[in-house]
Amino acid sequence: MIGVDLGNTSTVIGVLDGTKVMRFWRVMTQERTIDEYTLILALLIERDGVPRSRLETAGICSVVPSETAPVAEALRVNLGIRAKVMDGTGDWGIKVRTDNPAEVGADRIANAVGAFYEYGGPAIVVDIGTATTYDCISARGEYLGGVIAPGMLAGAKDLWHKARMLPAVEIKRPPKVIGTTTVGCMQSGILYGNAGQVEGIVRRIWKEMGGRSQVILTGGWAGHISKHLGFSNVFDPSLTLKGIAYGIDRSLRSPKKGTAPVSRPRGRARK
């Protein structure tokens, strides 16, 4: 199947065999026509020699409403692939226990589904992208809600755009925490400031959830943060695509209410 994760900054397109990610590509998110999406998808699939016979279904997870329909139409009409769009109200294999499930972002639902069926619960998913989101899953596979915070790059851009004496810098680990240059000071603040945010929020979530749970990091900037946290965690860059695969599989099989999930959680992962 094909998984499409339409994010605010970038769009990840993956080819999956079950829930195993075989290929994935990242393109910039921008306004495109149905034909443009068709061309991009067809060229990527053809270039990497992916057999079309393996691409019968597709799942779309989008936080960019204007681009959702063009991608879906490109898949359904031009490429002949059955496509479903994830949202907070469908049956994707977990129960959404928020006040208004319809307002929960599709990416957060996909992350929660992927975390529960890959690693079990309870769990916290930290997705570090344009925004940094924290999603909480109970031991029974219930989506409990979470936190939305400014993203790593968004905060960095805000810093150098609004502080006129500060330059744009590469986001990477500085030689030491105490910087001796402006660039080093900024890199330290960006990296360790975000790591501190993750640590602080996760520990507060643990307190509300009544104990420690595993933490799974994903998103474009998660690899920068994962190694600098004061607790064990799992870095899974393909978590959203896996969640799309699990969720679409559940939806297409359409089990009767009250039946067990199609795929059972694999259990707690270790770092």
Long-range contacts (C-beta under 8 A, 24 or more apart in sequence): 1-54, 1-55, 1-56, 1-57, 1-58, 1-59, 1-245, 1-248, 2-41, 2-55, 2-57, 2-58, 2-59, 2-75, 2-81, 3-58, 3-59, 3-61, 3-240, 3-241, 3-244, 3-245, 3-248, 4-58, 4-59, 4-60, 4-61, 4-62, 4-71, 4-75, 4-244, 5-61, 5-62, 5-107, 5-110, 5-240, 5-241, 5-244, 6-60, 6-61, 6-62, 6-63, 6-64, 6-67, 6-68, 6-71, 7-63, 7-64, 7-107, 7-129, 7-130, 8-63, 8-64, 8-129, 8-130, 8-131, 9-129, 9-130, 9-153, 9-220, 10-220, 11-67, 12-240, 12-241, 13-41, 13-44, 14-238, 14-241, 15-45, 15-48, 15-50, 15-54, 15-55, 16-241, 16-242, 16-245, 17-54, 18-245, 19-117, 19-118, 19-242, 19-245, 19-246, 19-249, 19-263, 21-238, 21-241, 21-242, 22-50, 23-48, 23-50, 24-238, 24-241, 29-64, 29-67, 31-66, 31-67, 32-67, 32-70, 33-70, 34-70, 34-73, 34-74, 34-77, 34-78, 35-74, 35-78, 36-70, 37-70, 37-71, 37-74, 38-74, 38-78, 38-79, 41-74, 41-75, 41-79, 42-79, 55-79, 55-81, 56-81, 56-82, 57-81, 57-82, 57-83, 57-84, 57-248, 57-252, 58-82, 58-83, 58-84, 58-248, 59-83, 59-84, 59-85, 59-86, 59-244, 59-245, 59-247, 59-248, 60-84, 60-85, 60-86, 60-106, 60-244, 61-85, 61-86, 61-106, 61-107, 61-109, 61-110, 61-240, 61-243, 61-244, 62-106, 62-107, 63-105, 63-106, 63-107, 82-252, 84-248, 84-251, 84-252, 86-110, 86-244, 86-247, 86-248, 90-247, 90-251, 91-250, 91-251, 91-254, 91-255, 92-246, 92-247, 92-248, 92-250, 92-251, 93-117, 93-141, 93-246, 93-247, 93-250, 93-261, 93-262, 93-263, 94-137, 94-141, 94-142, 94-143, 95-140, 95-141, 95-142, 95-143, 96-142, 96-143, 97-142, 97-143, 97-144, 97-145, 98-143, 98-144, 98-145, 104-143, 105-133, 107-133, 107-240, 108-133, 108-135, 108-143, 108-146, 109-143, 109-243, 109-247, 110-240, 110-243, 110-244, 110-247, 111-135, 111-218, 111-239, 111-240, 111-243, 112-137, 112-143, 112-243, 113-243, 113-246, 113-247, 113-250, 114-236, 114-239, 114-240, 114-241, 114-242, 114-243, 114-244, 114-246, 115-216, 115-239, 115-243, 116-141, 116-265, 117-242, 117-243, 117-246, 117-261, 117-263, 117-264, 117-265, 117-266, 118-236, 118-239, 118-242, 118-265, 118-266, 118-269, 119-214, 119-216, 119-234, 119-265, 119-266, 119-267, 119-268, 119-269, 120-214, 120-265, 120-266, 120-267, 120-268, 120-269, 121-213, 121-265, 122-209, 122-211, 122-213, 122-214, 123-213, 123-214, 123-215, 123-216, 124-202, 124-205, 124-206, 124-213, 124-214, 124-215, 124-216, 125-215, 125-216, 125-217, 125-218, 125-239, 126-198, 126-202, 126-215, 126-216, 126-217, 126-218, 126-219, 126-222, 127-217, 127-218, 127-219, 127-222, 127-239, 127-240, 128-152, 128-194, 128-198, 128-217, 128-218, 128-219, 128-220, 128-221, 128-222, 128-224, 128-225, 129-219, 129-220, 129-221, 130-154, 132-194, 132-197, 132-198, 132-219, 134-201, 134-202, 134-205, 136-205, 136-209, 136-213, 138-209, 141-261, 141-265, 144-209, 146-205, 147-201, 147-205, 149-197, 149-201, 151-221, 152-190, 152-194, 152-221, 152-224, 152-225, 153-221, 155-190, 155-193, 155-194, 156-186, 156-190, 159-186, 159-189, 159-190, 160-186, 171-221, 171-224, 172-224, 173-224, 173-228, 191-224, 191-225, 191-228, 192-228, 194-221, 194-224, 194-225, 195-225, 195-228, 195-229, 198-225, 198-229, 199-229, 199-230, 199-231, 202-231, 214-268, 214-269, 216-269, 232-270, 232-271, 233-271, 234-269, 234-271
